[in-house]
Amino acid sequence: MSQRSPMHQQIDTLPELVRQVTGPFDASARHTFDFEMCTSAKRIYLVGCGDSYHAPYGAELAFHQLAGLPTQALSSLTFSRYTVPYLADTGPQTNLVMTISVSGVVSRTIEAAQLARKAGATTVALTGTPDSPLAQAAERVFTTTVPPLPDELAGMVVPGVRSYLASQIALYSAALRIGEVRGHMTTAAADALRAELRDLADVMEAIITDCEPAVKALVERWRDYQDYVFVGAGPMYGAAMFSAAKLLEASGDAAMAQETEEWTHLQYFVERPVPTILMDADGFDADRMAELARAAQSIGLPLAAVVPAGESGISQYVQTILPVRGNVRECFAPLVYSLVGELFAAERAALLGTPYFRDFGGGRTVDWSPTGASRIRKSHMQTELRR
């Protein structure tokens, strides 16, 4: 019996999961995104809730750079209630809407797919459950079923890490397929990027080995804090949102994500020290993140940074560096950097001995029960376009 927590054990499976799904998801993308769909699209929307929103947000840059199309990630509610009614103004089949839900039963995302079809958009359900209500609501299904866990790990209720990774790989596969079909990149270039994506499994293994001891020490040093902020920009804001979500689910701490520029306008004025984890892949925001780090140091915040190994601009201002070794392009970085946030959440929950998801106690009933308060899967769905 492993002494590692259930969440740690699932994190350990992630590098091999990358190797397992990259090929099949590429094949599924080829089957789903045909020439007509790829060439008629003028704009892409990536839509989901929770982790299935964080993954698309992190993938926006990949679609810009690899697919060559303007792309926007939106939460399902914002898309279905505030965006869909205006899609029809741009003409039929010009908007490609990818709705993401591993389970395929999230009410708000099903609503988004149904209303997008009514507005004349092309709809694709990205789901691991091909016979789900979401799959039935969309025109096409991009199947992203994840291989089962070993028997000793199956059945554990753990904050989702495998499903999030699957959504990330699927989104990158879709961006590569669309870009290749549209002629935005050559087949040789696309294949090289697919190989690069698969090889990130090696980088992920190194992160688990290199960063876990430092994360464990950091969590112990910050044990008396109950508020945490993860900061990132562009794709790394998606990673920051996901990291905060895992901490909330695993330990129940008041964690939040903030975008790099917004931190400098808001969190800079925080009254008490709040542990802050900066996430930067030496990307377009690196100079601004270094300024932020200096400002955070000047007001006495406890600071850690997830940055490339050897980075010096941000690292000079933080107390703890959590290094990422290997060449990771910014558009793929959330796949790798999110691991550190997952490790932090797993260590924090293990230190405190808190049950994941607060054990659904204190009024936190599971959403699919008749009395579930959040009603994620049984929420009332809007059926008509309203302006």
C-alpha positions as CSV (number, residue, x, y, z in Angstrom):
1,M,0.0,0.0,0.0
2,S,1.5,3.4,-1.1
3,Q,2.0,5.9,1.7
4,R,1.5,8.7,-0.8
5,S,-1.9,10.4,-0.7
6,P,-4.5,9.5,-3.4
7,M,-3.9,12.9,-5.1
8,H,-0.2,12.4,-5.2
9,Q,-0.7,8.9,-6.7
10,Q,-2.8,10.3,-9.5
11,I,-0.3,13.1,-10.1
12,D,2.3,10.4,-10.5
13,T,0.3,8.9,-13.4
14,L,0.3,12.1,-15.5
15,P,3.5,11.8,-17.5
16,E,2.6,8.3,-18.7
17,L,-1.0,9.5,-19.5
18,V,0.6,12.1,-21.9
19,R,2.3,9.3,-23.7
20,Q,-0.9,7.2,-23.7
21,V,-3.3,9.8,-25.1
22,T,-1.3,12.0,-27.5
23,G,-1.5,9.5,-30.4
24,P,-5.2,8.5,-29.9
25,F,-6.3,12.1,-29.4
26,D,-4.5,13.2,-32.6
27,A,-6.4,10.4,-34.5
28,S,-9.6,11.6,-32.9
29,A,-8.9,15.2,-34.0
30,R,-8.3,14.1,-37.5
31,H,-11.6,12.2,-37.6
32,T,-13.5,15.2,-36.1
33,F,-12.1,18.3,-37.8
34,D,-12.5,17.8,-41.6
35,F,-11.5,20.1,-44.4
36,E,-14.8,21.9,-44.6
37,M,-15.1,22.6,-40.9
38,C,-11.5,23.9,-40.6
39,T,-11.6,26.1,-43.7
40,S,-15.0,27.7,-43.1
41,A,-14.3,28.7,-39.5
42,K,-13.4,32.4,-39.0
43,R,-13.4,32.4,-35.2
44,I,-13.2,29.7,-32.5
45,Y,-14.8,29.7,-29.1
46,L,-13.7,27.3,-26.4
47,V,-16.4,26.9,-23.7
48,G,-16.6,25.1,-20.4
49,C,-16.9,25.2,-16.6
50,G,-14.4,24.7,-13.8
51,D,-11.4,22.7,-15.0
52,S,-13.0,22.5,-18.4
53,Y,-12.8,26.3,-18.5
54,H,-9.3,26.6,-17.1
55,A,-7.9,24.2,-19.8
56,P,-9.4,26.2,-22.7
57,Y,-8.2,29.4,-21.2
58,G,-4.7,28.0,-21.1
59,A,-5.0,26.8,-24.7
60,E,-6.1,30.1,-26.3
61,L,-2.5,31.0,-27.3
62,A,-2.1,27.6,-28.9
63,F,-5.1,28.2,-31.1
64,H,-3.8,31.7,-32.0
65,Q,-0.3,30.4,-32.9
66,L,-1.0,26.9,-34.2
67,A,-4.5,27.1,-35.8
68,G,-4.0,30.7,-37.0
69,L,-7.5,31.7,-36.0
70,P,-8.7,34.3,-33.4
71,T,-9.9,32.2,-30.5
72,Q,-11.6,33.1,-27.2
73,A,-12.1,30.9,-24.1
74,L,-15.3,31.7,-22.2
75,S,-17.1,30.2,-19.2
76,S,-20.2,28.4,-20.2
77,L,-22.5,30.9,-18.5
78,T,-20.9,33.9,-20.1
79,F,-21.0,32.2,-23.5
80,S,-24.5,30.9,-23.4
81,R,-26.3,33.8,-21.8
82,Y,-24.2,36.8,-23.0
83,T,-22.4,35.8,-26.2
84,V,-24.4,33.2,-28.2
85,P,-27.2,35.5,-29.2
86,Y,-24.8,37.6,-31.2
87,L,-23.1,34.8,-33.2
88,A,-25.8,34.8,-35.8
89,D,-24.8,38.3,-36.9
90,T,-21.5,36.9,-38.4
91,G,-23.1,34.4,-40.7
92,P,-23.7,30.6,-40.6
93,Q,-20.8,28.2,-40.0
94,T,-18.3,31.0,-39.5
95,N,-18.0,30.3,-35.7
96,L,-16.6,27.1,-34.5
97,V,-17.7,26.4,-30.9
98,M,-15.9,23.7,-28.9
99,T,-17.8,22.8,-25.7
100,I,-15.6,21.0,-23.2
101,S,-16.9,18.6,-20.5
102,V,-15.2,15.3,-19.7
103,S,-18.4,13.9,-18.1
104,G,-20.7,15.4,-20.8
105,V,-23.4,16.1,-18.3
106,V,-22.8,19.7,-17.1
107,S,-26.0,21.6,-17.6
108,R,-24.5,25.0,-18.5
109,T,-22.1,23.5,-21.1
110,I,-25.0,21.5,-22.7
111,E,-27.0,24.7,-22.9
112,A,-24.0,26.4,-24.6
113,A,-23.9,23.8,-27.3
114,Q,-27.6,23.8,-27.9
115,L,-27.8,27.6,-28.2
116,A,-24.7,27.8,-30.3
117,R,-26.4,25.4,-32.9
118,K,-29.5,27.6,-32.8
119,A,-27.3,30.6,-33.6
120,G,-25.8,28.9,-36.7
121,A,-22.4,28.0,-35.2
122,T,-20.6,24.7,-35.9
123,T,-20.5,22.8,-32.6
124,V,-18.1,20.2,-31.4
125,A,-18.3,18.4,-28.0
126,L,-15.0,17.6,-26.5
127,T,-15.8,14.9,-24.1
128,G,-14.7,11.6,-22.7
129,T,-18.3,10.3,-22.7
130,P,-19.3,10.0,-26.4
131,D,-23.0,9.0,-25.5
132,S,-23.5,11.9,-23.1
133,P,-26.1,14.6,-23.3
134,L,-23.4,17.1,-24.4
135,A,-22.3,14.8,-27.3
136,Q,-26.0,14.6,-28.4
137,A,-26.3,18.4,-28.3
138,A,-23.4,19.0,-30.6
139,E,-22.9,18.3,-34.3
140,R,-19.6,16.5,-33.9
141,V,-18.0,14.7,-31.0
142,F,-14.3,14.9,-30.3
143,T,-13.8,11.8,-28.2
144,T,-11.2,12.1,-25.5
145,T,-11.7,9.0,-23.3
146,V,-9.0,8.6,-20.7
147,P,-7.5,5.1,-20.1
148,P,-8.6,3.6,-16.8
149,L,-6.5,3.9,-13.6
150,P,-4.9,0.9,-12.1
151,D,-7.3,-1.1,-9.9
152,E,-5.7,0.2,-6.7
153,L,-6.4,3.8,-7.7
154,A,-9.8,3.3,-9.2
155,G,-12.9,4.6,-7.3
156,M,-11.0,7.3,-5.3
157,V,-12.7,10.7,-5.1
158,V,-9.8,13.0,-5.9
159,P,-9.6,16.5,-7.3
160,G,-9.4,16.1,-11.0
161,V,-6.0,16.1,-12.5
162,R,-6.2,13.4,-15.2
163,S,-9.3,14.8,-16.8
164,Y,-7.8,18.3,-16.9
165,L,-4.6,16.9,-18.6
166,A,-6.8,15.0,-21.1
167,S,-8.6,18.2,-22.0
168,Q,-5.4,20.1,-22.5
169,I,-3.9,17.4,-24.8
170,A,-7.1,17.3,-26.8
171,L,-7.2,21.0,-27.3
172,Y,-3.6,21.2,-28.4
173,S,-4.4,18.3,-30.8
174,A,-7.3,20.2,-32.2
175,A,-5.3,23.4,-32.7
176,L,-2.6,21.4,-34.6
177,R,-5.1,19.7,-36.8
178,I,-6.9,22.9,-37.7
179,G,-3.7,24.7,-38.4
180,E,-2.4,21.9,-40.6
181,V,-5.6,21.6,-42.6
182,R,-5.8,25.4,-43.1
183,G,-2.3,25.5,-44.4
184,H,-1.2,27.6,-41.5
185,M,1.7,25.2,-40.9
186,T,3.1,22.3,-43.0
187,T,2.5,18.7,-42.1
188,A,6.1,18.3,-41.1
189,A,5.9,21.3,-38.7
190,A,2.7,19.9,-37.2
191,D,4.2,16.5,-36.7
192,A,7.2,18.0,-35.1
193,L,5.0,19.8,-32.6
194,R,3.0,16.7,-31.9
195,A,6.3,14.9,-31.0
196,E,7.3,17.9,-28.9
197,L,4.0,17.7,-27.0
198,R,4.4,14.0,-26.4
199,D,8.0,14.5,-25.1
200,L,6.8,16.9,-22.5
201,A,6.0,13.8,-20.5
202,D,9.8,13.7,-19.7
203,V,9.7,17.3,-18.5
204,M,6.8,16.4,-16.3
205,E,8.6,13.5,-14.7
206,A,11.5,15.8,-13.9
207,I,9.2,18.3,-12.3
208,I,7.7,15.7,-10.0
209,T,11.2,14.7,-9.0
210,D,12.7,18.1,-8.7
211,C,9.9,20.2,-7.3
212,E,8.1,17.9,-4.9
213,P,10.7,18.2,-2.0
214,A,10.7,22.0,-2.4
215,V,6.9,22.2,-2.5
216,K,6.7,20.0,0.6
217,A,9.1,22.4,2.4
218,L,7.2,25.4,1.2
219,V,3.9,24.1,2.4
220,E,5.3,23.4,5.8
221,R,6.8,26.9,5.9
222,W,3.4,28.4,5.0
223,R,1.3,26.0,7.1
224,D,-0.3,28.8,9.2
225,Y,-1.6,30.8,6.2
226,Q,-5.2,30.2,4.9
227,D,-5.3,32.5,1.9
228,Y,-3.2,31.9,-1.3
229,V,-2.9,33.7,-4.6
230,F,-1.6,32.2,-7.9
231,V,-0.6,34.7,-10.5
232,G,-0.1,34.3,-14.3
233,A,-0.9,35.9,-17.6
234,G,-2.0,34.5,-21.0
235,P,-1.9,30.7,-20.9
236,M,-0.4,30.8,-17.4
237,Y,-3.5,32.5,-16.1
238,G,-5.3,29.3,-17.0
239,A,-2.7,27.3,-15.0
240,A,-3.1,29.8,-12.1
241,M,-6.9,29.4,-12.1
242,F,-6.5,25.6,-12.2
243,S,-4.0,25.6,-9.4
244,A,-6.2,27.7,-7.2
245,A,-9.1,25.4,-7.9
246,K,-7.1,22.3,-6.9
247,L,-6.2,23.9,-3.6
248,L,-9.8,24.9,-2.9
249,E,-10.9,21.3,-3.6
250,A,-8.1,19.5,-1.8
251,S,-7.6,21.6,1.4
252,G,-10.5,24.0,1.4
253,D,-8.2,27.0,1.7
254,A,-9.3,30.4,0.3
255,A,-7.3,30.3,-2.9
256,M,-7.7,32.6,-5.9
257,A,-6.0,33.3,-9.2
258,Q,-5.1,36.7,-10.5
259,E,-3.9,37.9,-13.8
260,T,-0.4,39.5,-13.8
261,E,-1.4,43.1,-14.7
262,E,-4.5,43.0,-12.5
263,W,-2.4,42.0,-9.5
264,T,-0.4,45.2,-9.8
265,H,-3.6,47.2,-9.7
266,L,-5.3,45.3,-6.9
267,Q,-3.4,42.8,-4.7
268,Y,-0.6,45.3,-4.4
269,F,-2.7,46.9,-1.7
270,V,-3.5,43.8,0.4
271,E,-3.4,44.6,4.1
272,R,-1.9,41.3,5.4
273,P,0.8,39.0,3.9
274,V,-0.8,36.5,1.5
275,P,1.4,33.8,0.2
276,T,1.7,34.3,-3.6
277,I,2.9,31.9,-6.2
278,L,4.0,33.4,-9.5
279,M,3.7,31.3,-12.6
280,D,5.7,32.4,-15.7
281,A,7.1,30.4,-18.6
282,D,9.5,33.2,-19.7
283,G,6.6,34.3,-21.9
284,F,5.3,37.6,-23.3
285,D,4.6,38.9,-19.8
286,A,8.0,38.0,-18.2
287,D,9.2,41.6,-17.9
288,R,5.9,42.6,-16.2
289,M,6.0,39.6,-13.9
290,A,9.5,40.7,-12.8
291,E,8.2,44.1,-11.9
292,L,5.3,42.5,-10.0
293,A,7.7,40.3,-8.1
294,R,9.8,43.3,-7.1
295,A,6.6,45.1,-5.9
296,A,5.4,42.0,-4.0
297,Q,8.8,41.7,-2.3
298,S,8.7,45.4,-1.3
299,I,5.5,45.0,0.6
300,G,6.7,41.8,2.4
301,L,4.7,39.1,0.8
302,P,5.7,35.5,1.1
303,L,6.7,34.6,-2.5
304,A,7.4,31.5,-4.6
305,A,7.9,31.3,-8.4
306,V,7.3,28.5,-10.9
307,V,9.8,29.5,-13.6
308,P,12.2,27.9,-16.1
309,A,15.4,26.7,-14.5
310,G,18.0,29.4,-14.6
311,E,15.6,32.2,-14.9
312,S,16.9,35.3,-13.1
313,G,14.5,38.3,-13.7
314,I,11.7,37.1,-11.5
315,S,13.7,34.7,-9.3
316,Q,15.8,37.4,-7.7
317,Y,12.8,38.7,-5.8
318,V,11.3,35.5,-4.4
319,Q,12.1,33.3,-1.5
320,T,11.4,29.9,-3.2
321,I,12.1,28.9,-6.8
322,L,10.2,25.9,-8.2
323,P,12.2,25.3,-11.4
324,V,10.9,23.8,-14.7
325,R,13.8,22.1,-16.5
326,G,13.6,21.6,-20.3
327,N,12.5,23.7,-23.2
328,V,8.8,24.3,-22.9
329,R,7.1,26.7,-25.4
330,E,4.7,29.1,-23.8
331,C,1.6,27.8,-25.6
332,F,2.2,24.3,-24.2
333,A,3.4,25.5,-20.7
334,P,0.1,25.1,-18.8
335,L,0.3,21.3,-19.3
336,V,3.6,21.3,-17.4
337,Y,3.4,24.2,-15.0
338,S,0.0,23.0,-13.6
339,L,1.8,20.1,-12.1
340,V,3.4,22.4,-9.4
341,G,0.0,23.7,-8.4
342,E,-1.3,20.2,-8.1
343,L,1.6,19.1,-6.0
344,F,1.1,22.2,-3.7
345,A,-2.6,21.3,-3.3
346,A,-1.8,17.6,-2.6
347,E,0.9,18.5,0.0
348,R,-1.3,21.1,1.7
349,A,-4.2,18.6,2.1
350,A,-1.9,15.9,3.3
351,L,-0.3,18.3,5.9
352,L,-3.7,19.4,7.3
353,G,-5.3,16.0,7.0
354,T,-8.4,17.6,5.3
355,P,-10.7,15.4,3.2
356,Y,-11.0,16.4,-0.4
357,F,-14.0,18.5,-1.3
358,R,-14.7,19.0,2.4
359,D,-16.1,15.4,2.3
360,F,-19.3,17.1,0.9
361,G,-20.2,18.1,4.4
362,G,-21.7,21.2,6.0
363,G,-24.4,21.6,3.4
364,R,-22.1,20.8,0.5
365,T,-24.2,18.0,-1.0
366,V,-23.1,16.4,-4.3
367,D,-24.7,18.3,-7.1
368,W,-26.5,15.4,-8.7
369,S,-28.6,14.6,-5.6
370,P,-32.2,15.8,-5.5
371,T,-31.2,18.5,-2.9
372,G,-27.8,19.4,-4.3
373,A,-27.3,23.1,-3.8
374,S,-24.9,23.8,-6.7
375,R,-26.9,21.7,-9.2
376,I,-24.0,21.6,-11.7
377,R,-25.7,18.7,-13.5
378,K,-29.3,19.5,-13.0
379,S,-29.4,23.3,-13.4
380,H,-32.3,24.8,-15.3
381,M,-31.3,25.3,-18.9
382,Q,-32.2,28.2,-21.1
383,T,-33.6,27.1,-24.5
384,E,-34.1,30.3,-26.5
385,L,-31.7,33.0,-27.7
386,R,-32.3,36.2,-25.8
387,R,-30.9,39.6,-26.4
